């Protein structure tokens, strides 16, 4: 396991103390923030390799911080929340969170999730192709930029991830459960597979001439989706 710089953002001192202790025990360099404003300052001045981010914060809340992170960066984020509703989990995951932990939680489990996300991120980055070119559609995984016939396409983080994942394996069919596992690092056991359907629809609305008759991302009825090069 490679040591990393981790930013822990939580307004509860006890939570921060326990989480920071476990992460430092694993060899990570850890910074702390007790509110959203301090977190944003640290993100600008000392960019971390991963963020553990509480959703309910005084001032700037966790979802707003996640939006700001995803506007400029793809660093992994694990969300913490005392609210267990599925809608809260989906909101964070759709904004680009990499994992979700509901309070009260086991600090040992959280530390294991941090290490797991860091490992997956390292593997993902090592396997990223330099660029993907398909008849006017240009996907650059390093700059996270998509162009269609020379024009930049504005994709949300997870929309970009879905498109890139499918395009990296052209003509291969992936089920919604597989996409949840590979792109969201999640499971259909607790996350609605309709999340994938929503993201595919949004991508089609942005890159297809006729979203109802897609040229790039097609549906294999009863199975899932595939990218047509």
Secondary structure by P-SEA (a helix, b strand, c coil): cbbbbbbbbcccaaaaaaaaaaaaaaccbbbbbccaaaaaaaaacccccccccccccccccaaaaaaaaaaccccbbbbbcccccaaaaaaaaaacccccccccccaaaaaaaaaaaaaaaaaaaaacccccccccbbbbccccccccccccccccaaaaaaaaaaaacccccccaaaaaaacccccccccccaaaaaaaaaaaacccccccccccccccccccccccc
